[in-house]
């Protein structure tokens, strides 16, 4: 049952799903429904935004969306975990957060200080050149490695206690990003000092009005993969990118392109992350295993050559090909695979598996993998029913009624 003041999707309509998701656009989130894998195909298993939501504004129950925009605080945690950037944080947006973090590092001898809202109340934020976010779950891997590639020595996340915070779920995303950043750092052989702590660093002055001692916390670096904490914050005022943009969200279903696939979009975060890693050097280990990229494997003893994986892939990581020799199949672009697992979810023959273990050097080199496929006994597309009936009847007597 939908919550009070919430919008839920009902029935098989794609428009219902799009309308439900776009309700979040008024809360300081940029919303792109057609990038969402659950909107692209109802068989998608992804529910990462709902699992990560710190306020209960997003839920998926019995395969239906339940969106309560009144609960959304605009923390951006859902954008941190969304594999396709269907949701993008706007408080601040990625470009603004990166710029502010660089400015903070320039004033703090190479350390970017980022605070949750409650933690910033404990320090002299202006003197410390601290960047404020609602919750440290807003910090993600692209920001961290972009800062590292720009010469920032350290990122210090200062948070408040989360035991009594109504949005303490954010700590899960904080720890996930720490683990991912730590592993990428190891595979690339690049030191990354990302600390999350409740302790005010020695070089930061406490706020003048703060009469209590700072709570004892646990420092967590990307290398150590320790514990982290987040804090609850009041709902922010909607700034540029809020209610005015909500009316601009297109709730029409996406149209199939000329090649028979739905439109593609490669998340800008993935492109910028790979660019940052390229500036930091080459991988020193063979395999990368994170939440960020996927590697597709096909069991050809089951594959029916329908190529539906290419039809629904949101980023174009899987595309159809047909070479000059008449050989057809699909190509898999590792750098564009975001491990949304939609190809695995929708494969009618259950022939596809998408795993997180990715050859790191192939990823860094933007290499592709080509899978040759036998011709199906029917052709995918608008005439597939006609083609199937011709095969079954064994002749060409079946025609359109129009």
FIKELUM-567813 format. One line per field, with one value per residue (C-alpha): residue in three letters; x, y, z. Coordinates in pm, whole numbers. Example, Ala and Ser with C-alpha at 12.3 -4.5 7.8 and 13.67 -1.06 7.14 Angstrom:
BEGIN
rest	[ALA|SER] .
X	[1230|1367] .
Y	[-450|-106] .
Z	[780|714] .
# end
This chain:
BEGIN
rest	[UNK|UNK|UNK|UNK|UNK|UNK|UNK|UNK|UNK|UNK|UNK|UNK|UNK|UNK|UNK|UNK|UNK|UNK|UNK|UNK|UNK|UNK|UNK|UNK|UNK|UNK|UNK|UNK|UNK|UNK|UNK|UNK|UNK|UNK|UNK|UNK|UNK|UNK|UNK|UNK|UNK|UNK|UNK|UNK|UNK|UNK|UNK|UNK|UNK|UNK|UNK|UNK|UNK|UNK|UNK|UNK|UNK|UNK|UNK|UNK|UNK|UNK|UNK|UNK|UNK|UNK|UNK|UNK|UNK|UNK|UNK|UNK|UNK|UNK|UNK|UNK|UNK|UNK|UNK|UNK|UNK|UNK|UNK|UNK|UNK|UNK|UNK|UNK|UNK|UNK|UNK|UNK|UNK|UNK|UNK|UNK|UNK|UNK|UNK|UNK|UNK|UNK|UNK|UNK|UNK|UNK|UNK|UNK|UNK|UNK|UNK|UNK|UNK|UNK|UNK|UNK|UNK|UNK|UNK|UNK|UNK|UNK|UNK|UNK|UNK|UNK|UNK|UNK|UNK|UNK|UNK|UNK|UNK|UNK|UNK|UNK|UNK|UNK|UNK|UNK|UNK|UNK|UNK|UNK|UNK|UNK|UNK|UNK|UNK|UNK|UNK|UNK|UNK|UNK|UNK|UNK|UNK|UNK|UNK|UNK|UNK|UNK|UNK|UNK|UNK|UNK|UNK|UNK|UNK|UNK|UNK|UNK|UNK|UNK|UNK|UNK|UNK|UNK|UNK|UNK|UNK|UNK|UNK|UNK|UNK|UNK|UNK|UNK|UNK|UNK|UNK|UNK|UNK|UNK|UNK|UNK|UNK|UNK|UNK|UNK|UNK|UNK|UNK|UNK|UNK|UNK|UNK|UNK|UNK|UNK|UNK|UNK|UNK|UNK|UNK|UNK|UNK|UNK|UNK|UNK|UNK|UNK|UNK|UNK|UNK|UNK|UNK|UNK|UNK|UNK|UNK|UNK|UNK|UNK|UNK|UNK|UNK|UNK|UNK|UNK|UNK|UNK|UNK|UNK|UNK|UNK|UNK|UNK|UNK|UNK|UNK|UNK|UNK|UNK|UNK|UNK|UNK|UNK|UNK|UNK|UNK|UNK|UNK|UNK|UNK|UNK|UNK|UNK|UNK|UNK|UNK|UNK|UNK|UNK|UNK|UNK|UNK|UNK|UNK|UNK|UNK|UNK|UNK|UNK|UNK|UNK|UNK|UNK|UNK|UNK|UNK|UNK|UNK|UNK|UNK|UNK|UNK|UNK|UNK|UNK|UNK|UNK|UNK|UNK|UNK|UNK|UNK|UNK|UNK|UNK|UNK|UNK|UNK|UNK|UNK|UNK|UNK|UNK|UNK|UNK|UNK|UNK|UNK|UNK|UNK|UNK|UNK|UNK|UNK|UNK|UNK|UNK|UNK|UNK|UNK|UNK|UNK|UNK|UNK|UNK|UNK|UNK|UNK|UNK|UNK|UNK|UNK|UNK|UNK|UNK|UNK|UNK|UNK|UNK|UNK|UNK|UNK|UNK|UNK|UNK|UNK|UNK|UNK|UNK|UNK|UNK|UNK|UNK|UNK|UNK|UNK|UNK|UNK|UNK|UNK|UNK|UNK|UNK|UNK|UNK|UNK|UNK|UNK|UNK|UNK|UNK|UNK|UNK|UNK|UNK|UNK|UNK|UNK|UNK|UNK|UNK|UNK|UNK|UNK|UNK|UNK|UNK] .
X	[0|130|225|35|119|313|283|286|302|12|-46|174|201|552|409|302|656|803|550|632|1009|988|813|1160|1262|1106|1337|1667|1737|1777|1566|1614|1351|1452|1794|1636|1660|1330|1158|1329|1213|992|1195|1491|1596|1772|1640|1959|1806|1533|1779|2007|1745|1816|1468|1224|1124|1188|1057|992|724|577|746|589|742|631|764|695|852|763|1017|1302|1575|1787|2091|2196|2256|2032|2244|2560|2435|2236|2435|2294|2273|1895|1911|2166|2234|2189|2276|2545|2583|2898|3078|3012|3116|3443|3520|3446|3656|3953|3920|3910|4225|4405|4338|4412|4756|4625|4340|3981|3751|3392|3138|2784|2551|2545|2922|2985|2799|3079|3357|3440|3350|3455|3799|3841|3728|3490|3254|2906|2684|2369|2526|2868|2687|2692|3064|3135|3433|3448|3488|3763|3977|3917|4059|4352|4426|4421|4691|4472|4656|4371|3992|3870|3502|3383|3050|2837|2706|2451|2296|2002|1993|1668|1879|2152|2104|2353|2642|2593|2663|2957|3123|3045|3221|3518|3559|3527|3772|4019|4011|4048|4342|4509|4447|4583|4869|4759|4757|4418|4379|4005|3923|3578|3566|3364|3684|3761|4114|4377|4419|4050|3922|3599|3303|3309|2962|3047|3074|3072|3353|3343|3217|3481|3465|3627|3855|3820|4053|4000|4304|4175|3811|3685|3356|3191|2902|2644|2407|2047|1964|1655|1497|1677|1520|1489|1746|1798|1700|1398|1027|1075|1251|1003|751|1008|1052|936|694|658|808|1133|1101|1299|1588|1652|1876|1594|1737|1625|1826|2161|2337|2684|2695|2923|3057|3198|3369|3523|3633|3817|3971|4096|4240|4415|4586|4693|4860|4803|4656|4912|4678|4493|4141|3912|3613|3383|3021|3099|3167|3043|3165|2916|2950|2720|2636|2601|2450|2144|2165|1887|2058|1763|1993|1741|2038|2143|1788|1753|2112|2090|2444|2521|2773|2611|2551|2460|2704|2686|3017|3101|3111|2752|2852|2642|2648|2702|2995|3052|3219|3364|3415|3045|2906|2774|2671|2301|2239|1944|2084|2097|1747|1572|1750|1466|1705|1893|2211|2373|2556|2695|2968|3173|3510|3649|3989|4144|4378|4098|3889|4167|4234|3862|3875|3568|3475|3295|3054|2951|2599|2416|2119|1793|1511|1311|1413|1370|1180|829|779|888|540|516|862|782|461|642|894|620|411|712|615|558|176|157|112|26|-340|-258] .
Y	[0|344|577|897|1174|925|844|477|310|79|-170|-228|134|266|617|535|436|748|973|814|859|1216|1326|1347|1625|1884|1791|1913|1603|1602|1310|1126|848|697|608|405|33|-35|208|55|-293|-413|-732|-530|-632|-303|-128|38|382|237|33|333|605|764|905|644|863|583|229|-63|-298|-590|-461|-114|224|410|764|1009|1343|1497|1267|1348|1567|1598|1430|1274|923|772|945|798|441|479|291|488|840|839|1048|1328|1524|1900|2009|2061|1913|1721|2011|2247|1990|1919|2291|2355|2055|2180|2524|2363|2164|2474|2648|2342|2247|1972|1835|1876|1900|1790|1799|1682|1962|1876|1825|2166|2323|2196|2381|2724|2622|2945|2938|2570|2617|2326|2204|2127|1841|1707|1365|1223|957|1229|1163|907|759|998|1292|1118|1019|1348|1522|1278|1339|1714|1674|1680|1479|1390|1399|1430|1364|1503|1367|1369|1076|867|660|898|1020|942|903|680|447|675|504|197|401|577|245|107|400|361|-6|63|353|145|-141|85|250|-88|-205|120|141|492|608|747|895|918|951|961|1051|1216|1368|1729|1730|1916|2182|2279|2514|2416|2652|2934|2840|2473|2412|2033|1802|1647|1288|1022|873|615|727|531|560|412|197|64|32|115|235|565|771|1006|1259|1365|1702|1915|1927|2183|2460|2378|2565|2578|2240|2193|2244|2453|2166|1904|2019|1968|1595|1403|1128|981|632|631|537|254|375|275|-13|-161|-54|192|518|495|718|667|818|1121|1004|687|881|1128|850|666|995|1059|709|751|1064|867|591|233|-52|-271|-563|-780|-769|-502|-607|-320|-208|34|-181|-514|-794|-987|-1361|-1554|-1924|-2009|-2347|-2149|-1830|-1792|-1505|-1277|-986|-847|-762|-504|-374|-277|-202|152|264|93|-136|-414|-335|-537|-581|-726|-739|-741|-1120|-1150|-1256|-1106|-1090|-842|-637|-565|-236|-287|83|153|-137|-7|-346|-264|-633|-555|-783|-1068|-995|-986|-1266|-1506|-1803|-1704|-1723|-1404|-1338|-998|-1010|-741|-900|-692|-723|-396|-343|-404|-151|108|55|87|-252|-437|-802|-949|-1243|-1412|-1553|-1796|-1659|-1711|-1904|-1581|-1220|-972|-653|-535|-827|-1101|-1260|-1267|-1425|-1687|-1793|-1827|-2062|-2272|-2294|-2348|-2098|-1736|-1742|-1543|-1171|-855|-759|-400] .
Z	[0|-90|190|260|12|-201|-568|-663|-1002|-1079|-1358|-1664|-1784|-1838|-1810|-1453|-1362|-1521|-1348|-1011|-1047|-1176|-856|-699|-937|-710|-421|-562|-769|-1145|-1269|-1599|-1600|-1934|-1793|-1512|-1578|-1401|-1636|-1940|-1849|-1563|-1523|-1392|-1043|-958|-648|-531|-484|-263|-58|-7|54|391|449|317|23|-229|-196|-429|-306|-501|-816|-786|-710|-400|-400|-117|-219|117|283|43|196|-119|37|-296|-160|-427|-691|-537|-587|-911|-1180|-1476|-1327|-1362|-1045|-1011|-693|-706|-347|-464|-811|-903|-1071|-781|-519|-702|-731|-362|-255|-460|-301|43|-29|-154|179|395|259|31|244|128|431|368|652|699|805|1175|1191|1040|1333|1559|1378|1247|896|729|887|806|444|493|222|350|231|392|445|361|156|-110|-165|-438|-618|-913|-678|-481|-780|-961|-655|-642|-1011|-941|-674|-361|-96|135|168|527|585|916|1036|1347|1548|1359|1640|1681|1323|1137|822|959|660|484|663|440|126|292|374|27|-139|97|7|-365|-357|-155|-405|-709|-536|-486|-844|-987|-739|-650|-285|-186|160|231|602|757|1126|1399|1540|1458|1310|1510|1242|1255|1524|1701|1674|1931|2056|2097|2473|2457|2367|2025|2043|2018|1673|1455|1175|854|559|216|273|605|502|852|996|905|1029|888|1029|986|846|798|457|237|43|-325|-529|-904|-1049|-825|-879|-1190|-1360|-1245|-1503|-1778|-1714|-2020|-1911|-2258|-2309|-2505|-2871|-3028|-3245|-3604|-3498|-3287|-2949|-2684|-2651|-2471|-2221|-2075|-1722|-1713|-1378|-1533|-1811|-1566|-1332|-1609|-1723|-1369|-1340|-1675|-1540|-1233|-1435|-1544|-1337|-1164|-1096|-1346|-1205|-1066|-856|-761|-782|-1065|-1371|-1499|-1723|-1934|-2001|-2235|-2219|-2588|-2509|-2398|-2607|-2864|-3050|-2986|-2892|-2645|-2423|-2683|-2720|-2353|-2243|-2100|-2182|-2511|-2341|-2543|-2911|-3217|-3504|-3855|-4040|-4409|-4413|-4298|-3947|-3669|-3292|-3010|-2881|-2515|-2417|-2070|-1999|-2060|-1856|-1521|-1380|-1377|-1460|-1688|-1960|-1710|-1578|-1914|-2104|-2196|-2201|-1883|-2086|-1958|-1634|-1543|-1280|-1106|-1183|-1472|-1648|-1533|-1828|-2079|-1890|-1888|-2258|-2347|-2520|-2644|-2660|-2960|-2937|-3259|-3266|-3489|-3682|-3488|-3647|-3628|-3657|-3371|-3443|-3533|-3774|-3535|-3511|-3890|-3917|-3654|-3829|-4163|-4001|-3840|-4159|-4380|-4645|-4735|-4728|-4404|-4467|-4276|-4254|-4342] .
# end
